[in-house]
Amino acid sequence: MLAQLLTMGNGLVDALVAGRLGRMELAAGGLGAALWFFASLSCIGLMAGISPTLSRLIGQRRRAFVGSVFTQGLWLGVITGVVAMLSAWLMIVTLDHWSLESDLLPLIKQYLIPASLSLPAFAVVMACRNACEATGYTRGVVVIQLLGLIVNVFADLAIGLGWFGFPKLGLQGIGVATALVSFSMAAALVVYLRGSRFSRYQFLSKFEKPRWLDIKPMLLLSVPIYLALLFEAGLFTATTIQMGMLGTLEAGAHNIAISISGACYMLPLGLSFALTARTGRVYGREAFDALRLRVASGILITILLAVFTVSMLLLFRHHLPALYSDDIEVRKMASGLLVLAAIFQLSDGVQVTLLGLLRGMNDTRVPMLINAFSYWAIAFAAGYYAAHHLGWGAKGLWGGLILGLTVAAILLSVRLWIRIKQVRTEVQ
């Protein structure tokens, strides 16, 4: 959870710095970050199969294969990162044809061009993090993530705002800082995995060529995970783009609110990663009682986290936007959106926790279909209609998010109940 919060911290720092540059930069920075995140989803989703794969091998006491399988996952990461970078370049080339305010376009490009160079390194970071989660050694990830956040803070201030005698590059500087963070973290994690703590798994102990027979099973597990993430994050990206269509005020306020609610989301997301690894181990051992314990404890912790984040959002809904911008109108709209963010904290947390549990049981295809239906047939359709036909604007788009996340949580709960019954039958 802490590693996820620190990851989100980079986005928060970028948004805070962009807010100091001006309303237009804040809006453009939010749109650029949303596009970068959309491109990075392949790095996150296609690497997500590494953790349950390695966890199952460890649970089955097949440690001799762990290092070799991870190497193949790393090859997959390098290829994925390059493809993600090319997809970001495609968005940059076609950006002029999108229905965005013309003043935002050059600013978005200023950020996205240097930031896109970080994607190959980011894929390596995600591969290494999944290996650490599978083995249970996650403290090193937190330390490296913290160092990455420190690098980002100094780089943003130096080349973003022109502190310490550096030239003020604005959003372009923030994009360069994003690339610096990814490459520095990738190098640090590779060195960490080669340390004595992981010697029994023999990570990166020798050079191995890509082997399709090892990459294919991870892809079969990872592609549905990636598509599930794509459906959800695609919805949030589409919402951000629509905010840009509504106006600079809406885009700036949305950037603030989504950054803050995204920080809250990091808590259940980090929990879901842990549950994937721990569920994968007991699933590999066919220990049904231990599996039920992880399901019950995971859902209980998620509810407690939701109570905490809802309380924080409601108590500080007026104070938090003030950290981002001095613009009164932007802050007022952002505080209103944070009330809506508080409403979907439970459903958002529950759905990502359930995805982590199902992923640990190698169940990824049905959750992918549930995400597709919930986020696009329900959330996008309802949000678009409310915003553009009922005239509800930004609040209409966020209302669609609430509805879609709630439907996803309900359907995934049903799927988990069915899957647990299937596992119990298999064990018996």
Secondary structure as the mmCIF struct_conf table of DSSP 4:
data_model
#
loop_
_struct_conf.conf_type_id
_struct_conf.id
_struct_conf.beg_label_comp_id
_struct_conf.beg_label_asym_id
_struct_conf.beg_label_seq_id
_struct_conf.end_label_comp_id
_struct_conf.end_label_asym_id
_struct_conf.end_label_seq_id
HELX_RH_AL_P HELX_RH_AL_P1 LEU A 2 LEU A 21
HELX_RH_AL_P HELX_RH_AL_P2 ARG A 23 MET A 47
TURN_TY1_P TURN_TY1_P1 ALA A 48 GLY A 49
HELX_RH_AL_P HELX_RH_AL_P3 ILE A 50 GLY A 59
TURN_TY1_P TURN_TY1_P2 GLN A 60 ARG A 61
HELX_RH_3T_P HELX_RH_3T_P1 ARG A 63 PHE A 65
HELX_RH_AL_P HELX_RH_AL_P4 VAL A 66 THR A 94
HELX_RH_3T_P HELX_RH_3T_P2 LEU A 95 HIS A 97
BEND BEND1 TRP A 98 LEU A 100
TURN_TY1_P TURN_TY1_P3 SER A 102 LEU A 104
HELX_RH_AL_P HELX_RH_AL_P5 LEU A 105 SER A 116
TURN_TY1_P TURN_TY1_P4 LEU A 117 SER A 118
HELX_RH_AL_P HELX_RH_AL_P6 LEU A 119 THR A 135
TURN_TY1_P TURN_TY1_P5 GLY A 136 GLY A 136
HELX_RH_AL_P HELX_RH_AL_P7 ARG A 139 ALA A 155
HELX_RH_PI_P HELX_RH_PI_P1 ASP A 156 GLY A 160
BEND BEND2 LEU A 161 LEU A 161
HELX_RH_3T_P HELX_RH_3T_P3 TRP A 163 GLY A 165
TURN_TY1_P TURN_TY1_P6 GLY A 170 GLY A 170
HELX_RH_AL_P HELX_RH_AL_P8 LEU A 171 LEU A 193
TURN_TY1_P TURN_TY1_P7 ARG A 194 ARG A 194
BEND BEND3 GLY A 195 GLY A 195
HELX_RH_3T_P HELX_RH_3T_P4 SER A 196 TYR A 201
TURN_TY1_P TURN_TY1_P8 GLN A 202 LEU A 204
BEND BEND4 SER A 205 LYS A 206
HELX_RH_AL_P HELX_RH_AL_P9 TRP A 212 LEU A 246
HELX_RH_AL_P HELX_RH_AL_P10 THR A 248 ARG A 285
TURN_TY1_P TURN_TY1_P9 GLU A 286 GLU A 286
HELX_RH_AL_P HELX_RH_AL_P11 PHE A 288 LEU A 315
TURN_TY1_P TURN_TY1_P10 PHE A 316 HIS A 319
HELX_RH_AL_P HELX_RH_AL_P12 LEU A 320 TYR A 324
HELX_RH_AL_P HELX_RH_AL_P13 ILE A 328 ILE A 343
TURN_TY1_P TURN_TY1_P11 PHE A 344 PHE A 344
HELX_RH_AL_P HELX_RH_AL_P14 GLN A 345 GLY A 360
TURN_TY1_P TURN_TY1_P12 MET A 361 ASN A 362
HELX_RH_AL_P HELX_RH_AL_P15 ARG A 365 ALA A 372
HELX_RH_PI_P HELX_RH_PI_P2 PHE A 373 PHE A 380
HELX_RH_AL_P HELX_RH_AL_P16 ALA A 381 HIS A 388
TURN_TY1_P TURN_TY1_P13 HIS A 389 HIS A 389
BEND BEND5 LEU A 390 LEU A 390
HELX_RH_AL_P HELX_RH_AL_P17 GLY A 393 VAL A 427
#
